[in-house]
Amino acid sequence: MYFEYTDNETLERCSRGEKNGNGELIKPYWRNIGDRINPGRNYAMFGFLSKGVRSDFDNGFEPKGLPPFDDLGYSSRNDSVCYITEDGEGENETTLERALGWVRGDASKLHYRGDKPQWVDHPDWHSHNWLTTAEYEQAINNYIEYAKNDDWGVPVEYGAMLAAMRYLEANGYTARVVFWFDN
């Protein structure tokens, strides 16, 4: 999971179609709260966050996929892909030949820098999704209702991140959680 935020003023300028000094449309810059956060395996919670993942609750959120590649925070963007290199030997690196194989198998898509493929979606990640603060809170509330007879409560990591998202939203930011699952 990656918890991201951007300032509301920039989002308002984007919605009005404002341009920067170079004549390009202004885009929000999403910052990450820390880096990747692994709140732990909770298969029921997974099903509420992303319908069909380990559980199939009617009130789980349908996976939306990732936000556009250039609209992700640095950490989530960087971790969602493999960098294409000649030898493909580094961590989260692959060769163009292997990347094209993943694309042909519908496991991935290419991302370009200019006219050259620079990244490919990581083939082991699936069920990408992102939720607003309100949606994330609803997923937690759905989990609470589901687990009410078992006294499980909300896993502390999930609750702590909701508190951080609420804090950001109360102080002029928009927050979201971006996540996916591994094979």
HELIX and SHEET records of a PDB file:
HELIX    1   1 ASN A    8  SER A   15  1                                   8    
HELIX    2   2 TYR A   43  LEU A   49  1                                   7    
HELIX    3   3 PHE A   69  ASP A   71  5                                   3    
HELIX    4   4 TYR A   74  ASP A   79  1                                   6    
HELIX    5   5 LEU A   96  ARG A  104  1                                   9    
HELIX    6   6 THR A  133  ALA A  147  1                                  15    
HELIX    7   7 LYS A  148  ASP A  150  5                                   3    
HELIX    8   8 VAL A  156  ALA A  170  1                                  15    
SHEET    1   A 4 ARG A  31  ASN A  32  0                                        
SHEET    2   A 4 TYR A   2  ASP A   7 -1                                        
SHEET    3   A 4 TYR A 173  ASP A 182 -1                                        
SHEET    4   A 4 TRP A 125  THR A 132 -1                                        
SHEET    1   B 4 GLU A  93  THR A  94  0                                        
SHEET    2   B 4 VAL A  81  ILE A  84  1                                        
SHEET    3   B 4 LYS A 116  ASP A 121 -1                                        
SHEET    4   B 4 LEU A 110  ARG A 113 -1                                        
END                                                                             
